[in-house]
């Protein structure tokens, strides 16, 4: 898609996703259409998390001394924290931070909740607003100062093996979530200099947007015992000893909505997966003077039948030209449009228009089968969107053998390049400086070959890309 950045900015306004005119830079208002997409996405994510997590809600404010306890962690956020210094006109004796993330809010409470090994494992999640004073160029839904869809999970375990298994479980959760929305991704282990502050290591999900840049859409952190030792989170063993727990955390943000819009959109506007679309089906009556009421009555009955079966459907009976309605609903990304006019009614047919392929299909109307027909087409749309998106990502994942080839590939084609790397931090940072793009992370171990930069023995196959 040409000029993706301009397209993305325009579609947020035209499709009424968010309003960016709120008088604080980097903050926005969710409009009804956008909020419904967000709501449906969160409903899906919560249904997966609820299988083995419990939902909680922690306060927004974090005391300065609690935030400062974990030095490595706070150093990673020190330039991004918003501080509350007054209560009304009264200066506070202790500054309060608006949470940039919730480790230092939650873990003092975990220290109170965890007593014995019988209390573990604990798995919690919450959906909250977080605040980070973003100093780079802000972008709606992508780089913001108020993250309004911050879904974070935090788990507590008795040993390192359980924590490792939870990391794998978190990757399964996010993979399932993105798969159901047709969002393709690569999963890598972030380089040491780019891991979450205080974590032993960080795993990350990245997708590819149409401009050839990658967008980080999810992270999973193995925290080891770092925070447990800071906040004295211990459990009593069978023999009465007290041991520090092991922890993980993982999160998603507003970027999941950006990825849904960006990955599936096209020059005509949005193309939403049925799972998250505010309306999965729109019924558009084609009205002429003759037979108008019969058409409207039929469309109303069809709408009620689809809605009663659980399909999110809208009847557009506005007094507007059909072409204007078609444009609007295609731009908004409604997966399936049903058109019915007097001739269709007379011939016993309905017209289906898929948003993903823009193909029209004339089918015989059979009342007892129409729900199955619509559900079948919605499933086909879901499958097709996923296949198209994965094809786009894989076509733009290219293996290179030299640093010059990596640079040229990124500059000319964008996308993601795969290369052999020794794993040394100095070498990796030197590589980033030479190519002027970031190492996403390690994808897998390498058995043979040499590093594309320093020519030492390669330990890993890693990925490199321009990032948001």
C-alpha positions in Angstrom: 0.0 0.0 0.0 1.5 3.3 -1.0 1.8 6.1 1.6 0.7 3.8 4.4 1.2 6.4 7.1 -1.1 8.8 5.4 -3.6 6.1 4.8 -3.5 5.0 8.4 -4.0 8.5 9.7 -6.9 9.1 7.4 -8.7 5.8 8.0 -8.7 6.4 11.8 -10.7 9.6 11.1 -12.9 8.4 8.1 -13.9 5.1 9.8 -14.4 6.9 13.1 -12.0 4.7 15.1 -10.5 7.4 17.3 -10.4 11.2 17.5 -6.9 12.5 17.9 -7.9 16.1 18.6 -7.9 15.7 22.4 -5.8 18.6 23.7 -2.9 16.5 25.1 -0.4 15.2 22.6 -0.3 11.4 22.4 -3.7 10.9 23.9 -6.9 10.2 22.0 -10.7 9.4 22.3 -12.1 6.1 21.3 -15.2 6.6 19.1 -18.0 4.1 19.1 -16.8 2.2 16.0 -13.2 1.9 17.3 -14.3 1.1 20.8 -16.4 -1.8 19.5 -13.4 -3.2 17.6 -11.4 -2.8 20.8 -14.2 -4.4 22.9 -14.5 -7.4 20.6 -10.7 -8.0 20.5 -10.5 -7.8 24.3 -13.5 -10.2 24.7 -11.6 -12.7 22.6 -8.3 -12.2 24.6 -10.1 -12.4 27.9 -11.8 -15.6 26.9 -8.4 -17.2 26.3 -6.8 -15.8 29.5 -9.8 -16.8 31.6 -9.0 -20.4 31.0 -6.2 -20.3 33.5 -5.9 -16.7 34.8 -7.9 -14.6 37.2 -8.8 -11.0 36.4 -7.9 -8.3 38.9 -7.7 -4.5 39.0 -4.9 -2.6 40.8 -4.7 1.2 41.5 -3.3 3.6 39.0 -1.0 5.4 41.4 2.3 3.9 42.6 4.3 5.5 45.5 7.7 6.8 44.6 9.5 4.6 47.1 7.9 1.4 45.7 8.7 2.4 42.1 12.3 3.1 43.1 12.8 -0.2 44.9 13.7 -2.0 41.7 16.6 0.1 40.4 17.0 -1.6 37.0 13.3 -1.5 36.3 12.8 2.2 37.2 15.9 3.2 35.2 14.2 1.7 32.2 11.2 4.0 32.7 12.7 7.1 34.5 12.4 9.4 31.5 8.8 8.3 30.8 7.1 8.6 34.2 4.3 11.1 34.9 4.3 12.3 38.5 1.5 13.5 40.8 3.0 16.0 43.2 -0.1 17.7 44.7 -3.4 16.6 46.2 -5.5 19.7 45.4 -3.3 22.6 46.5 -1.4 20.5 49.1 2.1 19.3 48.2 2.3 15.5 48.7 4.9 14.2 51.1 5.6 11.4 48.7 5.3 11.7 44.9 3.0 9.3 43.2 3.6 7.9 39.7 1.0 7.2 37.1 1.8 3.6 36.3 4.1 3.1 33.3 3.5 -0.6 33.9 2.4 -2.5 37.0 5.2 -4.6 38.5 5.9 -2.1 41.3 2.2 -1.7 42.0 1.4 -5.4 42.1 4.4 -7.0 43.7 4.2 -5.4 47.2 0.7 -7.0 47.3 2.0 -10.3 46.0 4.4 -10.3 49.0 1.4 -10.2 51.3 -0.6 -12.8 49.4 2.0 -15.5 48.9 2.5 -17.6 52.0 3.2 -21.3 51.2 3.8 -23.4 48.2 0.2 -24.3 48.3 -0.7 -20.7 47.2 1.2 -21.2 44.0 1.1 -20.9 41.1 -0.8 -17.5 40.9 -1.9 -16.2 37.5 -3.5 -12.8 37.3 -4.3 -10.3 34.6 -5.8 -6.8 34.2 -6.8 -4.4 31.5 -5.9 -0.9 32.4 -4.6 2.5 31.2 -0.9 3.1 31.5 1.0 6.4 31.0 4.4 6.9 29.5 5.9 10.3 28.6 6.8 9.3 25.0 9.5 11.7 23.8 9.7 10.4 20.2 7.2 11.3 17.5 3.8 10.1 18.7 1.6 8.0 16.3 -2.1 7.2 17.1 -2.5 3.7 18.5 1.2 2.9 17.8 3.3 5.4 19.9 1.1 7.1 22.5 1.4 8.7 25.9 -1.7 7.0 27.3 -2.0 3.3 26.5 -5.7 2.7 26.9 -5.7 -1.0 26.1 -2.9 -2.3 28.3 -3.6 -6.0 29.0 -1.0 -7.3 31.3 -0.6 -10.7 33.0 1.6 -11.5 36.0 2.3 -15.0 37.3 4.1 -16.4 40.4 5.7 -19.8 40.6 7.8 -22.0 43.0 10.6 -22.8 40.6 12.3 -21.7 37.4 11.0 -24.7 35.4 7.4 -23.6 36.1 8.3 -20.0 35.0 9.8 -21.3 31.7 6.6 -23.3 31.1 4.5 -20.2 31.7 6.5 -18.3 29.2 5.7 -21.1 26.6 2.0 -20.9 27.7 2.0 -17.1 27.2 3.4 -17.5 23.7 0.6 -20.1 23.0 -2.0 -17.6 24.3 -0.8 -14.8 22.1 -0.3 -17.0 19.1 -3.9 -18.2 19.4 -5.2 -14.7 19.8 -3.4 -13.3 16.8 -4.3 -16.4 14.7 -8.0 -15.8 15.3 -7.6 -12.3 14.0 -5.5 -13.3 11.1 -2.4 -11.3 12.3 0.8 -12.8 11.1 3.9 -12.6 13.4 7.4 -13.6 14.1 8.5 -14.5 17.7 12.0 -13.7 18.8 14.1 -13.5 21.9 15.0 -9.8 22.3 18.8 -9.0 22.5 20.1 -8.3 26.0 20.2 -4.5 25.5 16.5 -4.5 24.4 14.9 -6.7 27.0 12.4 -5.5 29.6 14.1 -3.8 32.5 14.6 -6.3 35.3 13.8 -9.4 33.2 16.0 -12.4 32.7 15.0 -12.3 29.1 12.2 -11.1 26.8 10.3 -12.8 24.0 8.4 -10.6 21.6 5.8 -10.8 18.8 6.3 -8.5 15.8 4.1 -8.1 12.7 4.8 -6.4 9.4 2.8 -3.4 8.2 2.3 -2.5 4.6 5.1 0.1 4.6 7.7 -2.6 5.3 8.2 -1.7 9.0 7.6 -4.1 11.9 5.4 -3.3 14.8 5.9 -5.0 18.2 2.5 -6.3 19.2 3.2 -8.4 22.3 5.9 -9.2 24.8 6.5 -12.0 27.3 9.1 -11.6 30.0 10.7 -14.2 32.3 11.5 -12.2 35.4 13.3 -14.9 37.2 13.7 -13.9 40.9 14.7 -10.2 40.3 11.5 -8.7 41.6 10.9 -11.4 44.2 14.2 -10.4 45.9 13.4 -6.7 45.7 9.8 -7.0 47.1 10.5 -10.0 49.3 8.0 -12.3 47.7 8.8 -15.7 49.4 6.9 -18.9 50.0 7.3 -21.6 52.7 8.4 -25.0 51.5 7.3 -28.4 52.9 10.3 -28.4 55.2 9.6 -24.9 56.6 12.3 -23.1 54.5 11.5 -19.8 52.8 12.4 -19.5 49.2 12.0 -16.6 46.7 9.4 -17.2 44.0 9.9 -17.0 40.2 7.8 -14.7 38.1 6.7 -13.9 34.6 4.7 -11.1 33.0 3.4 -10.5 29.5 1.3 -7.8 27.8 -0.4 -6.3 24.8 -1.5 -2.7 24.1 -3.4 -0.5 21.7 -1.0 -1.8 19.0 -3.2 -4.9 18.6 -5.9 -2.6 17.1 -3.4 -0.8 14.9 -2.2 -4.2 13.6 -5.8 -5.3 12.8 -6.4 -2.1 10.9 -3.1 -2.0 9.1 -2.5 -5.6 8.2 -5.9 -6.2 6.6 -6.7 -2.8 5.2 -6.4 -1.8 1.5 -6.8 1.2 -0.7 -10.6 1.0 -0.3 -10.4 1.3 3.5 -10.6 -1.2 6.4 -11.2 -5.0 5.9 -12.0 -6.3 9.4 -11.9 -9.9 10.5 -15.4 -11.0 11.4 -14.2 -11.8 15.0 -13.7 -8.2 15.8 -15.9 -6.3 13.3 -18.6 -4.1 15.0 -21.0 -5.3 12.3 -20.2 -8.6 10.7 -23.0 -8.2 8.1 -24.8 -5.2 6.7 -28.1 -5.6 4.9 -28.7 -2.9 2.2 -32.1 -2.8 0.6 -32.1 -1.5 -3.0 -35.1 0.7 -3.1 -37.2 1.7 -6.1 -40.7 3.2 -6.0 -42.3 -0.1 -6.9 -42.0 -2.8 -4.4 -40.1 -0.7 -1.8 -42.1 -1.8 1.2 -41.8 -5.5 0.3 -38.0 -5.2 0.1 -37.8 -3.3 3.4 -40.0 -5.9 5.1 -37.9 -8.7 3.8 -34.7 -7.1 4.8 -36.0 -6.4 8.3 -37.0 -10.1 8.7 -33.6 -11.2 7.4 -31.9 -8.9 9.9 -33.9 -10.3 12.8 -33.2 -13.8 11.8 -29.4 -13.3 11.5 -29.3 -11.3 14.8 -31.2 -14.0 16.7 -28.6 -16.5 15.6 -25.8 -14.4 17.2 -24.5 -12.6 14.1 -23.8 -8.9 14.5 -25.9 -7.4 11.7 -27.1 -3.9 10.7 -29.9 -2.9 8.4 -29.1 0.2 6.5 -32.5 1.6 5.5 -31.4 5.2 5.3 -32.8 7.3 2.5 -29.5 7.5 0.6 -28.2 6.3 -2.7 -27.1 2.7 -2.6 -23.6 3.6 -4.0 -23.0 5.9 -1.1 -23.9 3.2 1.4 -21.7 0.7 -0.4 -18.7 3.0 -0.2 -19.2 3.7 3.4 -19.5 0.1 4.5 -16.6 -1.0 2.4 -14.5 1.8 3.9 -15.5 0.8 7.4 -14.5 -2.8 6.6 -17.8 -4.7 7.3 -16.9 -8.3 6.2 -20.1 -9.2 4.4 -22.7 -7.1 2.6 -26.1 -8.4 1.6 -28.0 -6.5 -1.1 -31.6 -7.1 -1.9 -33.7 -5.3 -4.5 -37.2 -5.9 -6.1 -35.8 -8.1 -8.9 -33.8 -10.2 -6.4 -36.9 -10.6 -4.3 -38.9 -11.7 -7.3 -36.3 -14.2 -8.4 -35.8 -15.5 -4.9 -32.2 -14.5 -4.6 -29.9 -12.4 -2.5 -26.6 -10.8 -3.4 -23.5 -11.3 -1.2 -20.5 -9.0 -1.4 -17.4 -10.0 0.4 -15.2 -7.2 1.7 -11.9 -9.2 1.5 -12.2 -10.1 -2.2 -14.8 -7.5 -3.3 -16.5 -10.3 -5.2 -20.3 -10.5 -5.6 -22.2 -13.7 -5.4 -25.8 -14.3 -6.4 -27.4 -17.1 -4.3 -30.8 -18.6 -4.0 -32.5 -17.5 -0.8 -33.6 -20.4 1.4 -34.8 -19.2 4.8 -33.8 -22.3 6.7 -30.3 -22.2 5.3 -29.4 -18.5 5.2 -27.8 -18.4 8.7 -25.5 -21.3 7.8 -24.7 -19.6 4.5 -23.7 -16.4 6.1 -21.7 -18.1 8.8 -19.9 -20.1 6.1 -19.0 -16.9 4.2 -17.8 -15.3 7.4 -15.5 -18.3 8.1 -14.2 -18.1 4.6 -13.4 -14.4 5.0 -11.6 -15.2 8.3 -9.5 -17.9 6.6 -8.7 -15.8 3.6 -7.6 -12.7 5.5 -5.3 -14.9 7.6 -3.8 -16.6 4.5 -3.3 -13.3 2.7 -1.6 -11.7 5.7 0.7 -14.6 6.3 1.6 -14.7 2.6 2.5 -11.0 2.7 4.7 -11.5 5.8 6.5 -14.5 4.4 7.1 -12.9 1.1 8.9 -10.1 2.9 11.0 -12.3 5.2 14.3 -12.6 3.3 17.5 -14.5 4.2 20.8 -12.6 3.6 24.4 -13.7 3.8 26.3 -10.4 4.2 25.8 -7.1 6.0 25.8 -5.2 2.7 23.0 -7.5 1.4 21.1 -6.8 4.6 21.4 -3.1 4.2 20.4 -3.1 0.6 17.5 -5.4 1.1 16.1 -3.2 3.9 16.6 0.0 2.0 15.1 -1.3 -1.3 12.4 -3.7 -0.2 11.8 -3.1 3.5 10.5 -6.1 5.4 12.5 -8.4 7.6 15.9 -9.9 6.9 17.2 -13.2 8.5 20.9 -13.5 9.1 23.5 -15.4 11.1 24.9 -13.7 14.2 27.6 -14.5 16.8 25.3 -13.2 19.6 27.9 -10.8 21.0 26.4 -7.5 22.2 29.2 -5.2 20.9 28.9 -6.9 17.5 25.1 -6.6 17.5 25.2 -2.9 18.4 27.9 -2.3 15.7 25.7 -4.0 13.2 22.7 -1.9 14.1 24.8 1.3 13.7 26.1 0.2 10.3 22.7 -0.8 8.9 20.7 1.9 10.8 18.0 -0.5 11.8 17.2 -2.7 14.8 17.9 -6.3 15.6 14.5 -7.7 16.4 15.9 -10.7 18.2 17.0 -14.3 18.0 14.8 -16.6 16.1 16.7 -19.9 16.6 20.1 -21.4 17.3 22.5 -21.8 14.4 24.5 -25.0 13.9 26.9 -23.8 11.2 28.1 -20.6 9.5 29.7 -17.3 10.4 28.4 -14.0 11.7 27.5 -11.6 8.8 29.3 -8.8 10.7 32.4 -10.0 12.6 32.8 -13.3 10.7 33.1 -15.2 14.0 31.2 -18.5 14.5 27.5 -17.9 14.3 25.5 -19.0 17.4 22.1 -17.7 16.2 19.8 -17.0 13.3 18.4 -13.5 14.0 16.0 -11.0 12.4 16.6 -7.4 11.5 14.0 -4.8 10.4 13.0 -1.2 10.5 10.7 -0.8 13.5 8.0 1.6 14.8 
